[in-house]
Amino acid sequence: VFDICLRYYRATKATIVTKVTVINNITKVTINKEGFDAKPGQWVSLKVPEISFHEWHPFSISSLDRELDGTTTFSVHIKDMGMGQWTNMAKTITNVTNVQVQGPWGVPMAPIDSSPTVYFCAGGVGITPVL
């Protein structure tokens, strides 16, 4: 119960969509979230009530910018998976859209300089954190 309450509280913190770019079938959503801090390889869950009130969708953080004034802006890229899909409706997100964010989740990559040999295995959209 505590975990659910904590997630809800964090999701209600101020979240501002600062920019939305659609190129071909990819929607890039840039978000500014109060108190947000992430590391490479982590991901977030997004909920856009205007698209679906109950659905949360996971996306890798594709860029993270920390400004001098202390704000953090991050981006996710959403691939359109076809008509009728949540990802198809993501291109309707605008700067005034209410977006809720949970996360960041995931453990950052382990230090690779501690081993003489490192193997990476990834595929699909899950390859983003590995890059």
N, C-alpha and C positions, 0 to 999 in steps of 0.2 A: 504494500500500500504506500509506503514511504517513497519508493522509487517512482510510482505513478504520479504522486503529488509533486515530487521534485521535477520530473519531466514536464508536467503541465506548467509549473511556475517558470521554468527556464524558457519554455516555448512562448510564454506571454510577454517576455521582455521585448523592448522596442526593436522592431525589424523594419528596415526600409529597403525597398527595391530601388536601387539607384539607376539601373540601366538594363534594358532588355534588347538583345540583338538576335534577329532570326536570319540565318544564312542557310539556304537550301532546306534540309530537314533537321537542322540543329538549332536549338534555342539556347542562347547564353544568357543566364540570369545573374546579375551582379547585385549583391546584397550587403547592406551595412547593418550589423547587429550589435547592439550594446553589450559590452563585456565579452565579446566573442574572441576566443584564442584557439588556434589550431596549429597543427604541425603537418608537414608533408606526409601524405599517405592516409590521412583521415577522411571521413565522409560525414555527411549530415542527412537527416531525414527532413523532407519538406512536406508541408501540408498547405494547400491552397483551397480554402473553403469555397471560393467562387467556382472551382472545378469539381471538387468533391469534399464534402464536409468531414468525412470520417477517414479518408485515405491518406496515409503517410507514405512517401516514396523516398528510397535511399539514392543519394547521388554523391560521387566522389567530388571533393573540393578540387577544382581545376586551377585556381589561382588564389593567392592570398596576399593582400597588400596592407601593410601597417603604416599609417600616416603619422607625421610628426605630432599632430594634435592628439594622438592616442587612439583614434578610431581605427577599426579594422574592417576592410571590405574584402569579401570573397566572392568567387564565381563558381557556378556549376554549369555544365553543358548537358542539355537534355536532348536526346535523339528521338525524333518523331518515329514511333513504332506503328503508325497507320491510323486510319479512321476508326473512331470509337474508343481509342485508347487514351488514357490519362495524358500520356506524353504528347499526343496530337493536340490536345487542348492547352498544353503548356504555352503555346505561342500566343495565347490570349492574355498572358500575364503582362501587366503594365506597371508603371511607377506608382500607381495608386492602388494596386492589388494588395490585399491582405495576405501575407505569406507568413506562416509559422515555421520556425526552425528548431529542431532538436539536434543536439550534438555540439561539438564534433565527437564522433565515435571512432573506435579503432585504435590500435596501438601503432605508433609510428614504427617505421622500419628499424630493425635491429642494426647495431653498428656493424658494417661489413668489413671494416678494417681489422677486426680481431681474428679473422680466419684467412688462411692462405688461398682458399678456393671458395667461391660463392656461386651457387646455381639459382637462377630465377625461373619460375614456371608460372605463367599467367596467360589468360586469354579473354577474349570478349571485352566488354566494358570494364571488367575487373582489372584490366592491365593498367589503368590510369595511375593508381597509387605506386605501381612498380616503376613506372617511368620517372 
